[in-house]
Amino acid sequence: MSENAYTKAIETFRNHSGLLRTQQAIDEGIAPRTLYQMRETGAIVRESRGLYRLADTEPGAYFDLVQVALRIPKGVICLISALSFHGLTTQIPQHVYIALPINSEKPRIEYPPIRIFWLSQKSYSASIEEHELDGILVRIYGIEKTIADCFKFRNKIGLDVALEALRDYVEHKHLDIDALLFFANLNRVENVVRPYLEMLLA
């Protein structure tokens, strides 16, 4: 590995917040041989299959979300992971919760651990926001859509999680009741959400 190739490779990694997938690195002009030698010399570390990080780059606060965004481009951060990002839960996610459209290919990812929720195309496409985390664009559902999703999947994540999020939303966030009820209706849980919402607003 020439010094010039090494320097350019390091610079390329830094331009991508220290994280690159193998194919990204190759597309950016880093030869597979250079990538292999960087790994062997400890200049980069393997975070998961096909994903490498500069050894001198510290993982950011949203490192797990960024990894998933890089590995699963169609994935949208949802449910407890989205609640955590929006500051609407005391839960500490043990997985990265992601949504994918029905009939998508199941992603193969070793780390971080993920939980996949399969949504209809209409529900999947609704209220996707893009947030730049550690220099990477990460797709995350908006607040109202996330709360409605939590009620939809309350049997899988717990009704207490959905109620805590709704309570915190009413107390601390700028309310958009119409949007919340729109997404609740989209998820066919408006009749579940409305009584709790009315009680909190009383």
Steps between C-alpha positions, in 0.01 A plus 500: 500500500658826390509792742296704253227232476496469880469878549220526245318206659522656847373830363210322326398335827519832684280662236237239590518550879743209529248240378484325164343188364731284286322583175492870591873496558564334164265743325695786661822371342648294784641180352392174670869424566542836678187436706629156600841636600340781702305238692806284554706792632221616732431829321134396470288267712214279389176607664283242326502309176604739224519807724828656616592789729824694532669373814564851631139609452283473810147370447241777534191503719288363215752247376255207494246698300768612257622144450150380423442790261815409311429128493125516433430802276126425478461471875324773699571535872173440681325420829720498812812608310311794350345583840848506651627732227204735549537495881164335564595194702699389801556164330852414390464316169666159503461483122483748218136498394456541127208499259513349154232469232325165471671263255840664546793265526590424861831676574801307620672687777702366791530815707333701638203274581185608319126440520317528171139611460343448159262775390269556206645732241262779603591478868869444429528810280321738738682765705859396426742765624870515418733600783874545462664296777879484517509628143266230365137547395281271707132445421278522809124521534352828623364530853128462428552204266726334757242531779227362275728209406562427868126462555473282190774268629410534870470123537861462387667791681260555790206735548693670780763614248234653273325672793824644636582642156153651464516655847844650439385628161200677652711649780815607320465512122325739264172320447364422158184312594376483141822334388495255791142397427575481128774243558290321762227468239753383241602227745137423590556581866321834526236346727780381729697826503215750526372410854852520647567825317175656620576397857846659486365821346213534749 
